[in-house]
């Protein structure tokens, strides 16, 4: 049922030429995907998909639409060659799934390799009720470090291409939306709750769903909301753009620094058990620090991209 | 007492479901932007809280009940605001004139035919 909806939305997004509607459809698509993940009991992934896909990406796409224009242009080349490429690739992928084990098959190789150890030993070795956080931040710390660096690089690329421009129109104390009094009051009420929730997600990731990625996105959403409703000048007064570069680097630095500390203490890179006398306690501390680094990087990169896009629209 | 609660919760959920359907129909069938916003607003502001209230009445006293209550507050705070902001933005964008213009045109059509 949900998959059917996904296919319908995808088809509609391809057919439509109004990019505004397409962006909205993508938001709905992400929300559907989040529901699908929820259905598969992957709470953390669903959380990420809802926060990133349905929340922040929609805003970023809309602000880039302000730069490019609302209607899709007709493409000049014929669609035949791309169609053939897509068809062949799709056929190859479908052929590949014939050999793959069934979904949820307990004897599939992926469930036999390291997963049993994570599930059985995870509680004793890392000491965390949320298995996803244990795998993400401790067992697979290298991968997550890589992901954080990828996000940092993406932010860097956007800043190099666009840059955050000083907007002479955006003075502090000037609202973007004229007389939306109700909106302003409600948003003022909501922003503290959003920020508090982000902090909860950040520091409660060991126990419940969530972690640095989600928390960073939610934290950035609070500031994006503030920017949209109370004007750019005010938002830039709260978080100046020049901080964001440093914050993004600081997050990666915290993550890598934790790894280096364990390296200097004679263990493997990102082996957190050296951080405290008790190995399990050390794991806890390490995961907390690492998640904090991830959260800071994600937050500042998303806010920097938003600043870069929104600051540009009035200039061009 | 339990029967009363059950009846009330059933009433809330049925009412919420009915309003959801009418809201959906209204969103598709109503003629101009503002009446459509009204249809969407009814769905968001009345139907969703009714459904949540009905669900809460079916639950035991627990943390989950409190969570649904929080969701209810969030929905009640955000949805009417979103509808209001949308309608106001449309007013600024000159949609009211367009809607009125279409109405006038329809009236003139009718009077010229009569």
Interface residues (C-beta under 8 A of the other chain):
Chain A: X178 X179 X180 X182 X183 X186 X187 X189 X190
Chain B: X77 X78 X81 X84 X85 X88 X89 X92
